[in-house]
Amino acid sequence: MAAESASPLQYQSGFGNEFSSEALPGALPQTQNNPKTCPYGLYAEQLSGTHFTAPRVLNRRSWLYRIRPSVTHEPFHPINFPNETLTADFTGGTVTPNQLRWRPFPVPSEPVDWVRGLFTLCGTGKAATKEGFAIHVYTCNQSMDTSALANADGDFLIVPQQGALRLKTELGLLDVAPGEIAVVPRGVRFSVVLRCAAARGYVLETFQGHFTLPDLGPIGSNGLASPRDFLHPVAWYEDVEGVSYQVLHKLEGHLFTAHQTFSPFNVVAWHGNYVPYKYDLARFCPVNAVAFDHPDPSIFTVLTVPGLVPGSPPTADFVIFPPRWLVAEHTFRPPYYHRNTASEFMGLIRGQYEAKQDGGFLPGGASLHLCMTPHGPDTATFERAAGEGAAAAAPDGPAHLGHDTLAFMFETTAIPRITPAALGCPAVDRDYYKCWVGLKSHFSPTAVPGKSKLGHADGGSGVAPGAGPHSDANGNGNGNSALGAEAGKDSAVAAAVVAAGLGLLTQEPAGVHV
C-alpha cells in the first residue's frame, strides 16, 4: 500500500495528453493494453469517457491496472439522501427575470461529507439525455474516509472557496486549495478528504461533453490558461482488504450505494487521456484593453464545454476575474451595464468583486442573472468609477485591482432553471435589487460635452472619420488644416499620457505584490 504523503504531491503536466504512470516498476504492460496475464497479477480495466468511434482528437479513455476489478461489489440499492436538493433534471425548475443573489451558504453544524453537502441551485436539460448542466454549491465538515463517489451523470468542475481538499481518485491524488480548481471526469471514483475543519465551494457539472481549453483566435498561440499548467495525478494505490467500503453511484441525480470489502483506490498503474486534473488560477495570463473601453468577459475564459455542433455556442464557459492592471483611459472601468442573451452565474472566492461595493456579494455567496435580465455595477461602484458624489475616487492612470480578489462566472447560452430549494433557502438576498435603487439621472440636454485627457469630446473621437494629421475633414490631404494641427496636438498629449502610464506601471502599488 502506498502511504498518503504529507509532502507536496507529484503531478504530470499538460492538457489532453496521453499520460502514463505506475506506482510499482514494470506494472504497465508494454506493447498492448490487456495481456493474458498483467504484471503483478493485476486486472486490466478500460474506462471510456467517449463513445468508441469518436474522432481521435475527441476520444477519451484510460486503461487501469488494478488489484481487483471495480465490478467486484454487492448489488447497488437506492439510498435515502438526507438532503433532497440534489437533482439532475431541470424540466420542472423555475425561471425568473429577477436578479438573484445568495448570501454565503453556511457550513453545517452536524457532520456532513462532500456528497451529502451538495446543494443544487440551478441547471438546464437533464442527465438522462446527456444534455445541459447543473450548478451546485457544497458545504461540508467531514471527510469521506470509507466511501467513494462515481458520477455517471457528467464531469465535475470543483471550485473551492473555503478549505483545502484532497481528492483521492482511482488515478491518484490531487490537493486542491481555494484559488485552484479540479475537474473529475464522468465515472471516475473519488473521495473528498478535508484538509481543514470545514469546506465550502462551487461545482459546475456538465451532462454533455467534456471541459476543454478555448480557442485563442487573434490572441495568438499564447495567453489565458496554458496547457502546461494543468496538473494530473501519478498512480497511487491502497491495498486494503476486509473492510466495509461504501461505493456511491450518482445516476440521473439519484444516489445508489453498494458495499465492497476493499478500497476502490487500488489502481497500481494506468495510461490514457481520461484523467482528473487541477489548475492554479493564479497561473492564468489575462489579456485586457490597453487603450480604452471595457472588453467582453469572454477574454477571461479558462475552460469551456463546446456545443454539440462544431461552431455552435458552448454549453458552458468557466470564466474568472483575476487580479490585474486596469489602464484604459477615459473609460468606465468596472463591468458595464448589461443585458445578455447568455445567462450568468457568479461566485466569489475571495476579496471584493469590482462591480459590487454594497457589501452584499460576499465570498461563498453567488448571483444569477438569466437571459436578458439587466445587471451591472451597483450605485456605489458607479459613483466611484464615474467620479460622482462623495464616493468619487477613480484615477485615470494605471491602477491595480489588488491581489486579494478573485471572482468567477459560469456562463451559458441556455436558460438555467432554479430549484425550489435554491429559491426558498435562507441565503437568498431579498434586497438585492436595492443596490441599484440609488442610480439617479445625470441627463442634462443643455450641458456642453467636456473633453477627456486625450482631447476627445465625451462621446466622440475628436477627429472626423477619415481625418488625420495630414487630412482635412473630408479625408483629403491638408497638412496645414486646423483639424490636422489639433489632431497632432492630441497625439502629443496621448504620447505623454502613455509615457507617464508606462512609468507608473513600473511602480507597484502599496500592499500589492506582483
Summary of the structure (lengths in Angstrom):
residues: 514
radius of gyration: 26.6
end to end distance: 42.1
largest distance: 93.3
contacts: 1575
relative contact order: 0.15
helix: 12%
strand: 32%
